[in-house]
Amino acid sequence: MPRVSVIIPTYNCERFLGRAIDSALQQNYKDYEIIVVDDGSTDHTRNLLSLYEKNVQWIQQKNSGVSAARNVAISRATGEFLAYLDADDMWYPNKLDSQIAFMDAHKKCGLVHSDVSVIDEDDRILYSRFNHETQRSVPQGECLEQVIRRCHIQTLTVVERRECFDRAGSFDDRLPIAQDYHHWMRAAVEGFAFGYISAPLGKYRWRRGSLMTDGTRFLEDVVLIYQSLLDKEVATGKIDKSMKEVVAEELHSKHRELAYLERKAGKFSGSRSRIKKLLKGRPWTFALYLDLLKLYSEEMFVQGQRLLAHGSTKYGKRS
């Protein structure tokens, strides 16, 4: 039985999938299995995977989303550790070797993650050490508050104990973008410590049009996550009063960010409704009144521009 199960979900990613699988096969550490779940791809993914059938377990399912694909792969996994790799990313050869050694030396850690290189669609390196170069604060140790406030964990860098996964729960398929963030947060709620290796152990591919480029959808997912924490974990006692206040503060902040994005997208009604709901909970917050003032100002400007444009179209340009 292998110690490590490599989990690779894929959907219409034939251009990059082979490179991802090759990077797993080229690991210095050899005690692993690779499980790929094809989430209903309509490209030539099946043909590509047939080339790896001797080295890779391959499961095909109807398109159900990345969380469902990961969960299916994990249900087949036999390893003590789960190592996550997305179909368009890659690992450095020393990744599993470094992280399994770390986990063996730190028995209380539920998972370990690392710094990461960032590459473009042509494998050109944009950042050699992304977290270091951008001065990201990364969660490590017992870090629930840090994970709630800002969870800088790249999924392709994570190796997780199966015990940690089982207690934290499967990836939530209701969250199209932030399902990994939710899972790490649940692991922290369960009391697991996080390990961190400062060397880059993987290559994250920055792609135009990828899910993570959609800031609004990500924030909507995060709002659902925070609300779930308030609704469920406070009742069970896994989050105390002080941590509840942290979650409530972050939930308020994310709603303000969403209201701002809605305003900039011209969705004035949605932005106004969101701000007014926030004011009901915090009527003393002066910044919210400034948000409303900016909203009304921009809305009036846009309406004025539309009236001018309508007049020009209807009556012709004035000399």
N, C-alpha and C positions, 0 to 999 in steps of 0.2 A: 504493500500500500504506500503510495507516494506521500511525502510530508506536505507538499505544496500543490494546490490546485490553482492553475492559471485560468482566470475567467475572462473570456473575450466575447462580448456581444457585438453583432455587426448588422448593419442595414445599408445596402447599396453602397458599399465601400470597397469595391474590388480594386480601385486604384491604389489603396494604401494597405489593405488587409494583409497581403503577402509580406510586406515589410514588418508589420506588427508581429505576425506569427514567427517570421525568421528571427526577430530580435528575442523572442522567447526561447526558440530552439537553440540559440547561440549563447545561452546563459552558462557561466562557469559552474554554477550549481546545477546538478542534474537530477535530483530526486523530486521530480514534479510530473504532473499530468497537465495537458492543455485541453480545455473544453471551450469550443466555439459554438455559440447559438446564433444561427442565421434567422433574424427576425423578419422573415418574409421578403427578402431582397428580390428585386425585379431585374437586376443587372446580371452579370456573369459570375456572381459570388459562388454559386454551386460548382461551376467548372473549376474555379480557383481552389476551392476547398478539396476537390477530388485529388488534387496534386499532393495534399498533405494527409491523406487518409491513414497512412501508416503511423503518423506521429501525433495526430490530433483527433480527439473525440468531437464529432460534428453532429449537432442537433438542428433540425429545421422546424420552424413554427410559423403560424400566421402572424402577420404584423401586429404586435401588441405593445411595443415600446421598449425602451432600453431597460427599465426596471424589471419588467416581466422576463426579458431575455436573461438578465443577470440572475434573477431568482431561479429560473429553470436550470441554468448552468450550475448554480450552487447546490440545487437539489440533487444533482448527479455527482457532485464533488465528494471525494473521499479523503482529502488532505486535512492535516492538522491546521494548516494555514491556507488562507485565500489571498491570492495575488491578483489585483485588478488591472486589466489592460484594455483600453478601448481600441477599436479597429483601425483608427487613423494615427495612433500614437506608437511610440517605440521605447524599448528599454536599452540601457547600457548593459554590457555583458556581466558586470559585477553586481547587478541589482539584487537578485535573490540571495547570492552569497553573503552580501553585506547585511541584508535585513534579517535573514534567518539567524545569522550569528548574533545580531543585536537582540532579537526576540529570545533566543536561548539564554542570553546573559541578563535579560530584564523580564522576569517571569510575570511581573504585575502589569506589564503593558498589554493592552488589548489590541493595539495596532501600532505600526510604525510607518511614518511617511518621510519624505525627503525633499530636498530642493530639486529643481527640474530645469532642463533647458527648454527653450521655446523655439520651434522651427516653423517655417512657412510651408506652403504646399509643395515646394520644390526641395525640401530638406535643408534649406539655408537656415543657419542659426541666427535667430533674432536676439535671444538672450542666452548666455552660457549658464548663468546661475540666476534664474528669475527672481526667486525670493530674496537673495542677497543683493542683487543689483537694484531691485525696486524697494529694498528695505522693508519687506513684509514682516509683520509680526506673526510667527507661526505657533500654533498650539502644541504644547508639549507638557508632560507631567500630568497632574490632576488639573484639568483646564476647562471645566464646564463654562465658567463665565467668559473665558477667552473664546471658546467655540461659539457661544451665543452671540458675542459682540462682533466677531470677525473670524470666519473659519477659512483660513488659507491652507487648504489641503487639496492637492491635485490627485484625483482618483488613481491615475496610472502609477503613482508612487506608493500606494498603500499596500502593505501586507497586514492582514488581520487574522487573529486567532479565530478558529471556528467557534469556540466558546463565546467570544465577544460578539460575533455575528448572531449567534442563536439568541443571546440575551437582548441584544439591541433590536432584533427583528429584521425582517426582510426589507428590501428596497420598496418604497411606496410608489406604486404605479399611477397614483393620482397626481404625482408631481413630475411634470415632463422635463424639468431642468434641474431642480434642486434636490432630487431624491438622494444623492450622495451626501449632501450637506445635512439633510435630515437624519440620515443613518449615523453619520459621525456624531451628531448632537445626541442621538439616542444612546450611543456607546458611552459618551461622557456622562449622561444622566445616570446610566447604570453603574457609574463609579470607576470605569476603566481609565487607566493612565495611558497617555499617548507618547510614543517615542518619536524622535526626529533625528535624521542624519543630514548634516549640512551639505554634503556633497550631492551634486545632481546625479540621480540614478535613472532618469527617464527623459524622453523627449516628447513634450506636449506640442501637438500640431495646431497652429492658429489658422483656422480656415474661414474664409469669407462666407457669411450666411449660416455659420454653425449656430446651434442652440444657445451657446454661451455668449453670443454676441447680442442676444435679445435681452437687454437690461430690464425691460418692463415685465416680461414673462418670468424672469428670475425673481424679481421683487415680489410678484404675485405669489409665487411658490413660497418664498420666505415668510410672507405674511401668514399664509396657511400654517406653516410650521410653527411660528411663534404662538398663533392662536391655539393650535393643538396642544402645545406645552402648557399654556395657561389653563385650558379646559380639562386636561387629563392628568398631567404630572403633579400639579399642585394638590389635587384631590387625593392622590396616592401618597403624598408626603415625600416624593423623591426630589421635589424642588421646594426649598424653604422660602420664607417670606422675603428675605433679602434678594434671592435669586429671582423670585417672582417679579420684584420691582425692576430688575435688570431686563427681564423678558418684556415687561410692559413698556419700558423705556425704548427698547429696540423696536417693538411693534409700532409704537407711535412714530418713531423716526422713519421707518420704512413706509408707513402710510403717507407721511409728508413727502418723501421722495417720489412715491407713485403719483401724488397730486401734482407735483412739479412736472413729471414726465407727461402726464395727461394734459396739463396746461400747455406745454411746449408743442404737443401734438395737435393742439386745437380742440381737444376734448374738454371744453370748458364746463359742461354740465357735470361730467363725472368728477372732475377736479373739485368743483364747488361742493358737490355732495360729500366727497371724502373729507374736505376741510371742515365742513359744518358738523360732521359726525365726530371729528376730533375735538372740536370746540365744545361739544356737549360733555365730553369727558374731562376736558381741561380748559374751562372757559377763561382762566387767568393767563393763558399762554399768549403773550403779546405777539410772538413770531407768527402765530396762525392768522392774526388779524392783518399782519403785513402780507402774508400769502394771499389772503382774500383780496386785499387792495391791488396787488400785482395782477391777480386773476381778472378782476373787473376792468382794470386799465387795459390789459391786453385784449380782452374780449371786446371792449368798446372800440379799440383801434381796428381790430379785424372787421367788425361790423361796419365801421366807417369806410374802410377800404372797399368792402363789398358794395356799399351804396354808391360810392364814386364810380366803381367799375360798371355797375348796372346803369347809372346815369349816362356814362360815356357810350355804352353800347346802345342805349335806347335813343339818345338824342344826337349822337355824333360828337366829335371833339370840338371844343370851342376854340376860336382863334384868339 
